Amino acid sequence: MRKQRPRGSISRESVVNAALAVADRDGVERLSVRSVAAFLEAPPMSLYTHFSNKEQLLDLMYEELSRRMYAHEGHPTWQAELRALCSRVRHLLSDHPRWAALLSRPAPPLAVPLREAIMKQMVADGIAAADALTGLSSAVLGSIGLVLVNATMTGADGRSALDARFQHLKKWVETAEGRENPQTRAAVSSQGRFVLEDVCEFLVDALISGLEAKKTHTDSQKPMGTDE
């Protein structure tokens, strides 16, 4: 029988990381303070040094997930930082799909330095603050949504229903009915398979292009001789 750690010997960081590991293994809905304590080999009551109840523990887990999602990489432009953010969100949730349930919690608002940094870059580049926030939110939500769609449509055997549908479409465009849809046939025939990463990158690139175009359009509406 393994000896449990004494009360007060583990840090909050260790507790939160253990809770995320248990959620990764069992799902957020099955998480319990007892299961986290068992993972840490610590007395269950010792964990309450760092939170008062399970809801507060879930808030701490949400905060840590947000910190990992919004890690600031220090890219010189908002475009590069936005692409990096979306890529990080996709890979983090793809590797740990059960953590996504934490994002639906009505957790208290958090200060997010990366959000402020990207918006500062965007506003300095001529994008309205409201458009900057909407664009940033759209990019993150789109990345999360595509990961969740892929997880929902991936079977227990790891096969993607999205790619299976695409392969069926490739066969269909070669039929008599498919040949009556030349644009679809040309587009589908040029691709080997459905790649979610390509779709995600296309979405972010299109969003960035739209924000840049809107900035250009706004600038063109300024009266001659004005700097603001």
KEKE-3310 file (N, C-alpha, C; in steps of 0.2 Angstrom, whole numbers, plus 5000, padded with zeros to 4 digits):
npx = (5004:5003:5011:5002:5003:5008:4996:4996:5008:5008:5006:4996:4997:5001:4989:4979:4985:4984:4971:4967:4973:4966:4953:4956:4957:4945:4935:4927:4914:4915:4924:4930:4934:4940:4945:4955:4963:4967:4974:4985:4990:4986:4978:4961:4955:4966:4967:4958:4965:4967:4956:4938:4927:4921:4917:4925:4937:4935:4934:4947:4953:4948:4954:4967:4967:4963:4975:4984:4979:4979:4993:5006:5016:5023:5024:5028:5017:4999:4993:5001:5002:4988:4986:4995:4989:4976:4981:4987:4976:4968:4977:4979:4966:4963:4972:4968:4953:4943:4944:4937:4924:4926:4926:4913:4908:4901:4911:4920:4925:4942:4957:4966:4981:4986:4975:4973:4985:4985:4974:4978:4988:4981:4972:4982:4985:4975:4962:4946:4942:4931:4929:4941:4940:4928:4934:4944:4938:4930:4939:4945:4933:4929:4940:4939:4926:4928:4937:4929:4918:4926:4929:4917:4913:4922:4925:4926:4936:4945:4943:4939:4923:4921:4932:4928:4916:4921:4928:4918:4912:4922:4921:4908:4908:4913:4903:4889:4879:4887:4896:4888:4890:4901:4910:4911:4916:4929:4935:4935:4941:4954:4960:4967:4962:4951:4957:4957:4966:4969:4957:4955:4966:4963:4951:4956:4965:4956:4948:4957:4961:4949:4947:4958:4955:4943:4949:4956:4946:4939:4949:4950:4939:4941:4942:4951:4967:4966:4972:4967)
npy = (4994:5011:5025:5039:5057:5069:5082:5098:5097:5098:5108:5122:5122:5109:5102:5107:5104:5090:5088:5091:5081:5070:5074:5073:5060:5054:5062:5078:5078:5067:5070:5071:5077:5067:5058:5066:5067:5054:5052:5060:5054:5058:5064:5067:5078:5086:5093:5104:5114:5123:5126:5129:5121:5109:5116:5128:5122:5118:5130:5134:5125:5129:5142:5138:5131:5142:5150:5142:5141:5155:5158:5170:5173:5182:5187:5198:5204:5207:5198:5187:5183:5180:5169:5160:5159:5153:5141:5135:5134:5124:5113:5110:5107:5097:5087:5086:5083:5081:5092:5102:5104:5112:5124:5128:5132:5144:5153:5166:5181:5183:5191:5193:5194:5192:5194:5207:5212:5208:5215:5228:5229:5227:5238:5248:5246:5251:5246:5246:5246:5238:5230:5223:5216:5208:5201:5194:5186:5178:5171:5163:5156:5150:5141:5133:5127:5120:5110:5103:5099:5090:5081:5076:5070:5059:5042:5028:5021:5030:5035:5047:5054:5065:5065:5053:5056:5065:5057:5050:5060:5063:5051:5052:5064:5059:5052:5051:5060:5068:5074:5084:5094:5104:5114:5109:5097:5100:5106:5097:5086:5090:5089:5078:5072:5076:5088:5094:5103:5111:5117:5124:5133:5140:5147:5156:5163:5169:5177:5186:5192:5198:5207:5215:5221:5228:5237:5244:5249:5258:5267:5273:5281:5292:5310:5320:5325:5323:5315:5306)
npz = (5000:4995:5003:5008:5004:5016:5023:5016:5008:4995:4980:4974:4960:4957:4961:4952:4940:4942:4942:4930:4923:4927:4923:4909:4908:4913:4910:4912:4919:4927:4936:4953:4969:4977:4967:4961:4973:4974:4963:4966:4977:4990:5005:5003:5010:5011:5000:5000:5005:4995:4988:4991:4987:4975:4964:4964:4962:4948:4942:4944:4936:4924:4923:4922:4909:4901:4902:4896:4883:4879:4879:4878:4864:4859:4845:4832:4824:4823:4815:4814:4828:4830:4821:4827:4840:4836:4831:4842:4851:4843:4843:4857:4861:4853:4857:4870:4871:4881:4889:4884:4889:4900:4895:4894:4906:4917:4921:4931:4924:4916:4917:4902:4896:4883:4874:4876:4871:4857:4853:4855:4845:4834:4834:4833:4821:4814:4815:4821:4838:4842:4831:4832:4843:4840:4829:4835:4844:4835:4828:4838:4843:4831:4829:4840:4838:4826:4830:4839:4831:4823:4833:4837:4825:4824:4824:4836:4832:4827:4815:4803:4800:4792:4783:4777:4771:4762:4754:4748:4741:4732:4724:4719:4711:4700:4694:4682:4687:4695:4686:4681:4689:4687:4693:4707:4704:4699:4709:4720:4714:4713:4726:4738:4750:4764:4775:4791:4797:4786:4783:4795:4795:4783:4787:4797:4789:4780:4788:4793:4781:4779:4790:4787:4775:4778:4787:4777:4769:4778:4781:4768:4768:4776:4777:4766:4771:4785:4800:4808)
capx = (5000:5007:5009:4999:5007:5005:4992:5000:5014:5007:5005:4990:4998:5000:4982:4976:4987:4982:4963:4966:4975:4960:4948:4958:4956:4939:4930:4925:4908:4916:4929:4929:4940:4943:4949:4961:4967:4970:4979:4991:4991:4986:4972:4956:4954:4972:4966:4954:4969:4968:4949:4933:4922:4922:4915:4931:4942:4933:4936:4954:4955:4946:4959:4974:4966:4964:4982:4988:4976:4981:5000:5009:5022:5027:5025:5028:5011:4993:4991:5005:4999:4982:4987:4998:4983:4971:4984:4988:4969:4967:4981:4978:4959:4963:4976:4964:4946:4938:4944:4933:4919:4927:4925:4906:4907:4900:4917:4921:4930:4949:4962:4969:4986:4987:4969:4974:4991:4983:4969:4982:4992:4976:4970:4987:4986:4970:4956:4942:4942:4925:4930:4946:4937:4924:4938:4948:4933:4928:4945:4945:4927:4930:4945:4936:4921:4930:4939:4923:4915:4930:4929:4910:4913:4927:4923:4930:4942:4949:4942:4935:4918:4922:4936:4924:4911:4924:4930:4912:4911:4926:4918:4902:4909:4915:4897:4886:4876:4893:4899:4884:4892:4908:4914:4912:4920:4935:4938:4936:4946:4961:4962:4968:4958:4949:4962:4954:4970:4969:4951:4956:4970:4959:4946:4959:4967:4950:4946:4963:4960:4943:4949:4963:4951:4939:4953:4958:4940:4938:4954:4948:4933:4943:4942:4958:4971:4965:4977:4963)
capy = (5000:5017:5030:5046:5063:5073:5087:5104:5096:5099:5115:5123:5121:5102:5100:5109:5099:5083:5088:5091:5074:5066:5075:5070:5052:5052:5067:5083:5077:5062:5072:5072:5079:5061:5055:5070:5066:5048:5053:5064:5050:5063:5064:5071:5084:5091:5097:5109:5120:5127:5128:5127:5116:5107:5122:5132:5118:5118:5137:5134:5121:5133:5147:5135:5130:5148:5152:5138:5143:5161:5160:5175:5170:5188:5189:5206:5207:5204:5192:5181:5181:5177:5163:5156:5158:5148:5134:5133:5131:5118:5107:5109:5104:5091:5083:5085:5085:5081:5098:5107:5105:5117:5131:5130:5134:5151:5155:5173:5184:5183:5196:5189:5198:5191:5197:5215:5213:5207:5220:5234:5228:5228:5245:5252:5245:5255:5242:5248:5241:5233:5225:5219:5211:5203:5197:5189:5181:5174:5166:5158:5152:5146:5136:5128:5124:5115:5104:5100:5096:5084:5076:5073:5066:5054:5036:5025:5018:5035:5037:5054:5054:5071:5063:5048:5060:5069:5052:5048:5065:5062:5046:5055:5069:5055:5049:5055:5066:5072:5078:5089:5099:5105:5117:5105:5091:5102:5108:5090:5082:5093:5087:5071:5070:5081:5089:5099:5108:5116:5121:5129:5139:5144:5151:5161:5168:5173:5182:5191:5196:5202:5213:5220:5224:5233:5243:5248:5253:5263:5272:5277:5285:5298:5316:5322:5330:5321:5310:5302)
capz = (5000:4995:5008:5005:5005:5021:5021:5015:5005:4988:4978:4970:4953:4957:4962:4946:4935:4943:4941:4922:4921:4929:4918:4903:4908:4915:4908:4918:4922:4932:4941:4960:4973:4979:4962:4961:4978:4973:4958:4969:4982:4995:5008:5000:5014:5010:4994:5002:5006:4989:4986:4996:4985:4968:4959:4964:4958:4941:4940:4944:4930:4918:4923:4919:4902:4897:4902:4891:4877:4878:4880:4874:4861:4857:4838:4830:4821:4826:4811:4816:4834:4829:4818:4833:4845:4834:4830:4849:4853:4840:4845:4864:4862:4849:4861:4876:4869:4886:4893:4881:4893:4905:4892:4894:4912:4918:4926:4932:4919:4918:4913:4897:4893:4875:4871:4876:4867:4850:4851:4855:4839:4829:4834:4831:4813:4810:4815:4826:4844:4842:4826:4834:4848:4836:4825:4839:4846:4829:4826:4843:4843:4825:4830:4845:4835:4821:4834:4842:4825:4821:4838:4836:4819:4823:4828:4841:4828:4825:4808:4803:4796:4788:4777:4774:4767:4757:4749:4745:4736:4726:4719:4716:4706:4693:4691:4677:4690:4697:4680:4679:4693:4685:4698:4712:4702:4698:4716:4724:4710:4714:4733:4739:4756:4769:4780:4795:4798:4780:4784:4800:4792:4778:4790:4800:4784:4777:4793:4793:4775:4780:4794:4783:4770:4782:4789:4771:4767:4783:4779:4762:4770:4780:4773:4764:4776:4792:4802:4813)
cpx = (5004:5005:5007:5004:5004:5001:4997:5006:5014:5004:4998:4991:4998:4993:4978:4978:4985:4974:4963:4968:4969:4954:4949:4957:4949:4933:4928:4919:4909:4921:4926:4935:4943:4947:4955:4966:4970:4975:4986:4993:4991:4979:4967:4955:4960:4971:4962:4958:4969:4961:4944:4928:4924:4922:4922:4936:4941:4935:4943:4957:4954:4952:4965:4973:4966:4971:4986:4986:4979:4988:5002:5015:5026:5029:5024:5022:5005:4991:4995:5003:4993:4982:4990:4993:4979:4975:4985:4981:4967:4970:4980:4971:4959:4967:4972:4957:4941:4939:4940:4926:4920:4926:4917:4904:4906:4905:4918:4926:4937:4952:4966:4975:4986:4981:4971:4980:4989:4978:4973:4986:4987:4973:4975:4988:4979:4963:4952:4942:4937:4926:4936:4944:4933:4929:4942:4943:4931:4933:4945:4939:4927:4934:4942:4931:4923:4933:4934:4919:4919:4929:4922:4910:4919:4925:4928:4936:4947:4948:4937:4929:4918:4926:4932:4919:4915:4926:4924:4910:4915:4924:4912:4903:4911:4909:4894:4882:4882:4896:4895:4885:4900:4913:4916:4917:4928:4939:4939:4941:4953:4964:4962:4963:4956:4954:4959:4959:4970:4963:4952:4960:4967:4954:4950:4962:4962:4948:4951:4962:4954:4944:4954:4959:4946:4943:4955:4952:4938:4943:4953:4942:4935:4944:4950:4961:4970:4970:4973:4957)
cpy = (5006:5022:5037:5052:5066:5079:5094:5103:5096:5106:5116:5121:5113:5099:5101:5105:5092:5083:5088:5084:5069:5067:5073:5063:5050:5056:5072:5081:5071:5064:5073:5074:5072:5058:5059:5068:5059:5048:5056:5059:5054:5062:5069:5078:5089:5095:5104:5115:5125:5129:5126:5121:5114:5112:5126:5128:5118:5125:5138:5131:5126:5139:5144:5134:5136:5151:5148:5140:5150:5163:5165:5173:5176:5189:5196:5209:5203:5198:5186:5178:5178:5170:5158:5154:5152:5141:5131:5130:5125:5112:5105:5105:5097:5085:5081:5087:5085:5088:5103:5108:5110:5124:5133:5132:5142:5154:5163:5175:5184:5189:5191:5194:5198:5194:5205:5216:5213:5213:5227:5234:5230:5235:5250:5252:5248:5251:5245:5243:5236:5228:5220:5214:5205:5198:5192:5184:5176:5169:5161:5153:5147:5140:5130:5124:5119:5109:5100:5096:5089:5079:5072:5068:5061:5048:5034:5022:5023:5037:5043:5053:5060:5069:5057:5051:5063:5063:5050:5053:5065:5056:5048:5059:5065:5051:5053:5061:5071:5077:5084:5095:5101:5109:5113:5099:5094:5103:5101:5086:5084:5091:5080:5068:5077:5082:5095:5104:5113:5120:5126:5135:5143:5149:5157:5166:5172:5178:5187:5195:5201:5208:5218:5224:5230:5239:5247:5252:5259:5269:5276:5281:5291:5304:5317:5327:5328:5315:5305:5299)
cpz = (5000:5000:5005:5008:5011:5019:5021:5011:4997:4986:4975:4963:4952:4957:4955:4940:4935:4941:4933:4920:4922:4924:4911:4902:4909:4912:4914:4922:4928:4937:4948:4963:4975:4973:4960:4966:4977:4968:4961:4975:4989:4999:5005:5004:5013:5004:4995:5004:5001:4986:4991:4994:4977:4963:4958:4961:4951:4938:4940:4937:4924:4917:4920:4911:4898:4897:4897:4884:4874:4880:4875:4871:4858:4850:4837:4827:4824:4822:4813:4823:4834:4826:4823:4838:4842:4833:4837:4852:4850:4842:4852:4865:4858:4853:4868:4875:4875:4890:4890:4885:4898:4902:4892:4901:4913:4923:4926:4926:4921:4914:4908:4894:4885:4872:4871:4871:4859:4849:4851:4848:4833:4828:4832:4823:4810:4811:4822:4832:4844:4837:4828:4839:4845:4832:4829:4842:4841:4828:4832:4843:4837:4826:4835:4842:4830:4825:4837:4837:4824:4826:4838:4831:4818:4827:4833:4838:4826:4818:4808:4798:4791:4782:4774:4769:4761:4751:4745:4739:4730:4721:4716:4710:4699:4690:4686:4681:4692:4692:4678:4684:4692:4690:4704:4710:4701:4705:4720:4720:4712:4721:4734:4745:4760:4774:4785:4796:4792:4781:4789:4798:4787:4781:4793:4795:4781:4782:4794:4787:4776:4784:4791:4778:4773:4784:4783:4769:4772:4782:4773:4763:4773:4775:4772:4770:4783:4793:4806:4810)
residu = (MET:ARG:LYS:GLN:ARG:PRO:ARG:GLY:SER:ILE:SER:ARG:GLU:SER:VAL:VAL:ASN:ALA:ALA:LEU:ALA:VAL:ALA:ASP:ARG:ASP:GLY:VAL:GLU:ARG:LEU:SER:VAL:ARG:SER:VAL:ALA:ALA:PHE:LEU:GLU:ALA:PRO:PRO:MET:SER:LEU:TYR:THR:HIS:PHE:SER:ASN:LYS:GLU:GLN:LEU:LEU:ASP:LEU:MET:TYR:GLU:GLU:LEU:SER:ARG:ARG:MET:TYR:ALA:HIS:GLU:GLY:HIS:PRO:THR:TRP:GLN:ALA:GLU:LEU:ARG:ALA:LEU:CYS:SER:ARG:VAL:ARG:HIS:LEU:LEU:SER:ASP:HIS:PRO:ARG:TRP:ALA:ALA:LEU:LEU:SER:ARG:PRO:ALA:PRO:PRO:LEU:ALA:VAL:PRO:LEU:ARG:GLU:ALA:ILE:MET:LYS:GLN:MET:VAL:ALA:ASP:GLY:ILE:ALA:ALA:ALA:ASP:ALA:LEU:THR:GLY:LEU:SER:SER:ALA:VAL:LEU:GLY:SER:ILE:GLY:LEU:VAL:LEU:VAL:ASN:ALA:THR:MET:THR:GLY:ALA:ASP:GLY:ARG:SER:ALA:LEU:ASP:ALA:ARG:PHE:GLN:HIS:LEU:LYS:LYS:TRP:VAL:GLU:THR:ALA:GLU:GLY:ARG:GLU:ASN:PRO:GLN:THR:ARG:ALA:ALA:VAL:SER:SER:GLN:GLY:ARG:PHE:VAL:LEU:GLU:ASP:VAL:CYS:GLU:PHE:LEU:VAL:ASP:ALA:LEU:ILE:SER:GLY:LEU:GLU:ALA:LYS:LYS:THR:HIS:THR:ASP:SER:GLN:LYS:PRO:MET:GLY:THR:ASP:GLU)
# end
